[in-house]
Amino acid sequence: MHNRSRHTDAQTGQRVTIDTHRWWRDAVIYQVYVRSFLDSTGDGIGDLAGVRAGLPYLKKLGVDGIWLSPFYPSPQQDHGYDVADHCDVDPLFGDLGEFDLLMTDARLLGIKVLLDIVPNHCSSEHPWFRQALAEAPGGEARARFHFADGRGPGGAEPPNNWHAMFGGPAWSRITERDGTPGQWYLHMFTPEQPDLNWRNPEVGAHFDHVLRFWLDRGVDGFRVDVAAGLYKHADLPDSPDPMADARTRDSVNPLAWNQPEVHGVWRHWRSVCEEYTARDGRERLLVGEVSVPSAREHAHYVRPDELHQAFFFDLLSASWNADAFRKVISEAMQDIAGTGSTVTWVLNNHDQVRTVTRYGELGAEGSGLGAARARAAALLMLALPGAAYIYQGEELGLPEVVDLPDDVLTDPIYRRTGSRARVRDGCRVPLPWSGHASPFGFTTGTESAKPWLPQPAYFAEYATDRALADTRSFWHLYRDGLQLRAGMPQLGEGPLRWLDTPPGVLGFVRGDGLVCAVNFGTAPTPAPVAGTPLLSSGPCAPGVLPGSTAAWWISDRTAS
């Protein structure tokens, strides 16, 4: 139940309603990877019109909102995370008119819309960077980036020893206008994504404009890419472990990430969002991609005047083990929820191996074990106090596509390293919607139309039309879980108490009486509640919790 109050807007004089429940605290947001969601033009690449066509499907699923991956003008070297213009739509995906239609339809359906904003870097095709290349060293355009002279004879060595997260040195040398070898510029991902220099006030002013441009078009907030980034150590010194980012494919270098100055950015962005909220009572959200060493440091980003929320990736990275899950959940509830925010849970996204495969640890099509564990993990996540993000296809039980041919791989990690070990294409294969052969309804073209990444034949088993028709499918599990969440007003706020359970079983009860238990083992165990489960991830008799299964009960009496 949402609590609302009314007040008079100071600018317009109109009475507006404020949702004091703050919708984002327990929202379930569906991540739309636009190029792989639904193609309306037949070119094999998803687009905004396809997202618009899919909104009724998402409404039926029961999500509260969507997060759209970058659709801005881009050379697509990193599938849109190399932004060339932050205030437009790439023709590949549509135009601003189509975006406005999408916003209108989403509003009519009651679906919030979040945009992916990328403030750490831009495209090497961005006008600012082109200007910097055309300018002499020391000029104003270069000051918007991290340009520096090289070390050693003739400046032939990079300014420091940092390596990029996607492989190779984090510096590239340019050729100056006179044809001579010139300065170096910093890129913590790829050379096509030069890092912006947030110590230059022009950068902050630019993103003020970007935020307001999209807020004025009605968006409900932003997912902030690389939110622990932006600022680098002012002296750009050598790192004691220069390969850490490349080795872990994470923001580990303490000199390049998680600098104290970044918190000032989030305080300012929060004030911009609050300004818009004050106008009409519709709260705007900032949710950050924050990768830091501990839940305690994570909590610094979600203090009351900074980001509203930040993804808690420790649940995603936890091994399939009751003790591991309990540890990360306990730390999150203590450190993050303790700030007054709520935890933002996530099990899948566009950068990670899908749970069906990750938990099964097997081949291309996962396994029955991987699917059972993924279903159980989904119920666990949806039962936890806080918000949850679902990655497209997660609700279909899609496995990772692990056997894509080398010649179709597009991930810049593969281009940079030649290694398939961390390639992300396998979780980005276009969704199957209908039919028995590729393109499975993904594109409006004929069956000979080719999606931008090939879909395996076994995707027919996971097509949306089959999932909706099968009450035992992943889709129905997610839909039923979301419907039950919607009727639980304390979900975002309620306390969590751990139950005394057998080894390998995780059980907790929330303040509203919801009990959730997960059997991480393979053998059945006694359930913490005697009655028939309200919802379970697999067949579950009263009083028994089978292996690799999660279940929900509503009860005032639990085993202890």
N, C-alpha and C positions, 0 to 999 in steps of 0.2 A: 504494500500500500504506500503510495507516494503522498507526502505532505506538501501542500501548496499554500502560498500566501500571495496577496495582491498588494501592489503599490502603484503610485503614479510616477511615470517616467518624467524626469526633470526636463528633458529636452523636448519631448513631444506632447507632454501633458496627458498622455493616454494611460489608462489603467492596464497594467501588465501583471501576469502571473509568474511567480518564481517557484520553481520546484525545489523546495528546501531539502528534499531527499537526496538531491544531487545524483542524477541518473547514472553517472559514470561509475559510481562506487561499486555496484554489483552488476554492471552491464556485461552482456556477452556480445563481442564484436567479431564479425566474420572478415577475415583478411582476404581481399580480392586481389589476386595477382592478375592484373587486367589482361595482359597478353595471352593468358592461358585460361581465362574464364569462359568467354563465349564470343565467337566471331560473327559479326553481322554483315560483313562485306564479301566474304568468300576468299580473302587473301591469306587465310591460314593463321592470322594473328588476331587475338581478342581485342576488343575495343570498348569505348564507353557506351555505345548503343547496345552492345552485347550485355554489358553490366545492367543497363536499364531494363533490357528484356528479362534478365534473370532476377530482378527485384521481387516479383511475386513468389518465386521459389524460395528466396531467402526469408520472406515474410512468413511463408508456410512453415519453414524450419523453426522460426521463432527467435531469431537473433534481434538484438536491439539496434545494431548499427553495422556499418561496413567501414573498413579501412582500405583505401585504394592505393595500390602501388604506384610509383611515379608514372605519369602519363604526359609529362611536359616535353617540349621539343628537346631532342637528344640524338646524338649519333648512335645511341644504343650500344655503346661499347661495354657497358655494364647494365644493360636492359633498363635504361632510364635513370639509374642512379648517377649517371654522368649528365647533369642538367645543363642545357645550353640557354634556356630561358625559363625562369621560375614562374612566369605569369602568363602562360599560354598552354595550349594543348598541341601535342605533336599530331600532324595530319595522319600518322599511322593509327591513331586512336580516335580521331574525330576533330572537333573544334569546340570553341567556347560555347557556341549555341547548343551543341549536344550535351556538354557538361551541365548547362543550365536546365535542360530538360530532365537530365538525370536527377538533379537536385530537387526539381519540382515533384517528380514521381516518388522519390524517396521520402520527401516531406509528407506527401499524401498518404503513404503507407506507414508513417510513423517510424521510419528507419533513419538513424543518425548517419552522417557521412563525415569520415575523417580522411584527411589527405596526408600523404607521406611527404614530409618536407626534409630537404637534404642540405643542412647548413654547413657541414664540415668542408665540403669540396664542391666543385662544379665541373663542367666539361671543359676540356682543352679547346673546344669550339665556342665557348662562351665569349661574347664580345669583350668582356674584361680581360680575358687571357690573351685573346688575339691582339688587343691593344698593348698588353704587357710585352708580348714578343716583338712588336714593332717599335717599342720604346727603348731608349738607351738605359743602361744600368743606373739605378738610383732614382728613376722616375716615379711619378705618383702611381701609375698603373701597376708597376711591379710591386709597390708597397701593399697592394691588396692581396698578394700571395707571399710565399716564402721563397724569395730569390736570394741567393747567396753566392759569393765567390767560392771556387773550389780550393782544395788544399794541395800541397805539393807543387812540384815544378809546373809552371804554366797553368796552375789551377785544375790539373787533370784528374784529381781525386775528389770524390763527393765531400761536401762540407762537414758531414759527420758519418757515423757508421750505421745509421738506422736502416733497417730493411722493411719493405712494404708487407702488409698483411697478405696480399695476394701473390707474393713471391718477387724476388729480385730486390735490388737497392731501392730505397725510398726517394732517391734523387735522380733526376735526368738533366743532362746538360743540353743547353740550347745553342744554336748557331746565331750569332749576332747579325745585325743588318749588313755589316761589312764582310760577312762570310767567315769570320774568325770564330773559333770555339769560345763560347761565352759563359755566362753564369749557369748555375744549377737551380732547379726548382723542386720543392718538396711535394711528394704525393704518397700518402700512406696506404693507398690501395693500388692504383695503376697510373702510368704516365698520362693517360687520358683523363685523369681526375685530379687536377692540381688542388692541393689544400689551400683554403682561404686563410688569410691572416686576420684573425679576429682582434688583434691589437690595433688594427686600423679602424677608426670609427666609421669609415665609409661602408664597411662590411655589415656592421650592425644596422646602419641606416637602411641599407638595401633590404635586409630581411624584415625590418619594420614594414617596409612597403609591401613585401611579399605577403606577410601575414595579413595585412589589412586588405590587400587585393582579394584574397580568397575568403576572408571573413565577410567582406562586403557582398560576396556572391552566395553567402548563406551557409558555409560549411560549419560543422559542429566542433571542429577542432583538428588537431594534427598529431600524427605519429612522427616523432622526431628521430631521424636517422642519426646514428653515432652521437648520442646525446652526451656521452662522456668525453667527446672530442672537442673540436673547435680550437681551444688554446693549446699551444705547445710551450715547453719551457722557453723562456725568453732568450736564453743563450744558445739554444739548440746544441747542447753538449753531446758527446759520445754516450751511448748506452752501455751499461755493464753487460747486457745480454741482447745484442743487436738483432739476433734471429728470433727473439721470443714471439713476436707477432706472427711471423711467417710459420713458425713451428706449431703454434697453437691455433692459428687463424682466429685470433682474438686480440682485443685491445689490452695488451700486457705491458708494453713499454711505458714505464712510469713517467718518462719525459715527454711523451707525445699525447698522453691521455690523462683524464681525470685531474686536470690542473684546477687549483682553487678558483681561478678567475671565471670558470665556466658557470658557476652558480649565479653570478651577476646577470648573465644572459637569461637564465631561466626565471629569475625574479622579474626581469623586465618583461619577458614574454607573458608571464602570468598576469602582470598588470595590464597588458594589452587585451588579453582574453577577458579579464574582469571588467574592463571598460565596455566591451561588447555585451557581456552578460548584464551589466547594469542598465543597458539601453532597453532590452526587451525581456529580461528575465530568463533567457534561454542560455544555460551554462555551456561555455565552450571548454573543451578538454585539451590538455597537453599530456600525451603519454610518450615516454622516452624509451628509446633503445639504449639501455644503460648496462654496460658490461664492466663490472668492477669486481675486485677480489672477494668481497664479503657482503652479506646482507646488511651489515652495519654501515658500510660505505654506500651501498645502494640507498639506504634510508636518507642519506644527506640530500639526495635529488628530489625527494618527495616531501620535503618539509612544507608547512602550510603556505608559504609564499613562493614556492618553486613549481616544479612539474606537479600536476595533479596525481599522476601515476607513472610507474616505470615497469617495463616487463621484468618479471622475475624468472631468469633463465635457469636457475639452479634446479627447478623441477624438471625442466626439459632435459638437462644433462645428467640427472640422477640415474644410476643403474637400477635395474629392476630388482629392488631389494627393499623390504619393509623398513629396515633400519635407516637406509639412505633416504627414503622418502620422508620418514618421520623427522629426521634431522633437518632437512632443508625446509620442510613446512614449519617446524617449530621456530627456526631462526627467522623465517619470514614473518610469522605472526608476532614474534617478539620485537624485532627491530624495525620492520617496515610499518606494520599496522600500528606500532607504538608512536609513529609520527602524526597520526590522525588521518593518514591516507588509508587505502585498502590495498591489499596485495593484488597484482595483476598476473594471473597464472597463465602459462602457455606450455603446450606440449609439442607443437609443430609450428614451423614457419617456412618461408621460402628459401632459407639458408641451411636447413637441417634435414637429415634423413628422416623419412616419415616413420611414425611410431610402429606401424605394423611390421615394417622391416627391421627397425632398430631393436625392438623388443624380441623379434623372432630370431635375429642374427643368422638369417638364412639367405636364400637366393632371391631371384627377381620377384617372385610372387609371394614373398613372405612365407608364413606358415599358419596353420591353425593356432599354434601357440602364440605367435606374434599378434594375430588378430584378437585372440582372447585377452591378451594382456593390454592391447591398445584399447579395447572396449572397457576393460576394468579401469584403466588409467583415466579415460574420459569421464566416467562416472565419479571417480575420485576428484578430479579437477572441478567438475561442475558442482560438487558438494561443498567445496572449500569456501569459506567466507571471502568475499572480494569479487573482482572482475575476472573474466576469462576471455581469451582470444582463440578463435578457431581458424585454422588455415584451410583454405578451399580444398575440397577433396577429403579432408579429415573426416567429414561427416559421411563419406561414402566408404571409408575403410580402405582408401587407395594405398597400395604398397609403393615403395620407392621403385622407380624403373632403373635398375642397376646395370643393364646391358645395352645402353645406347651406343651405337657405333661411334668410333672416334671422330669420323668426318662430320657428324651432326652436332657435336658438343660446341656450345657457344659460351660457356662460362669463362670469364677472363682468367680465373685461377688456372684452368687447363692451358690456356694460351701462354700464360706466364711461366708455368712450372712443367708442363708436359705430363703431369701426374693426374690420374683419375681419383686419387685417394680422397680428396675433399671437394670434388666437383659437385655443383648444386643443381645441375640440369635435371637430375632424376626425380626431384620433387616438384619440378616446374612443368612437367608434361601436361599439355592441355586436357581439360576435364572431359570425360565421356558423358554424354547426355542421353543418347538413345541409339538404338540399332545394334547390329551385330558385327560391324566392321568399321575401321577408321574411315572417316573422321568422327564417328559416333555422335553425330549431331552437333559437334563443336562449331562447325562452319556451315554457312548457308550454301556452300558449293556442293558439287556432286561427290560421290564416294571416291572419285579420283583426286579430289582436293586434298592438299597436303598441309596438315598443321605444322607450325614452325618447328616443333619437335615431334618426332614420330611416336604415335601411341601404339603400345603392344596389343596384340590380338586379345590377350586375356582381360583387357579393360572392359570388354563386353560384359563381364560378370559384375562390374562395378557401376554400370551406367545408371544415371539418375532415375530413368523410368523404371528400371528393375528395382532399384532401392526403395522407391516410393510404394511399389506394389508388394514388397516383401516385408511383412511386419517384424521379421526377425533381423532385418538389416541394421547396419550401423546407423543409417539415416533415421530410422524410427527410434533407436536408442537415444540419439542426440535430441531429436524432436521431443520425445517424452521427458527427457531430463530437463530440457529448456522450459517446457510447460510447467513442470513441477517447481522449478526455480522461480518462475514468474509469480507463483502464489505464495512465496515465502518472503515476507517483508523484511525479516531480519538477516537475510542472506549476506548482505554486504557488511553488516555491522556486528553480527552475533559473535560471542566468544566460542572457543573451541576447547573441549576437554578430551584428552586421550583416554581410551578405555584400556583396561587390563585384558590383553588378548594373548592367545597362544603365539609361540615363535612363528615368524613368517606372516603374521596377520596384523594389519594396521586397522585400528578402529577408533572413531571419535564421535562425540555427540556435540551438536551445536546448541546454542541457547534456546532455539525454537523447537528443540526436541528431535531434530533430524539426526538420525544415526547413519553413519556410513562406515562400512568395513570392506577391506580388500584382502583377499587371500593371495599372497605373492607366491605361495608354494603350488604344488601340483596335486596334493592330496586334500580331500575334504576335511573341514574342521567344524566344530560347533559354532553356530552363529551367535553374535552378541545379543540378539533379540530373538525371542522364540517364535514370533508370528511370521506370517507370509510377508516377504519383502514388498515394499511399495514399488520398487523398480530394481532390476538386477541386470548385470551385463551378460548373463547367460542363465540357463535353466537353474533354478534355485529352489529346493524344497524347504518348507518351514523348519527352522532350527538348524539348518546345515548350510555352510558356505563352501561351495566346491572350489577346487584349485583354480587359480588364474581368473578369479571372479570378484566383482564388486557388487554390493547391494546397498539399498537405502531402506530404512524403516522410519516410521514416526512412532516414537515411544517415550513414555516418561520413566520406564523401568528398563534399565540396561544391566547387563552382567558387569561385575566389577571384580 
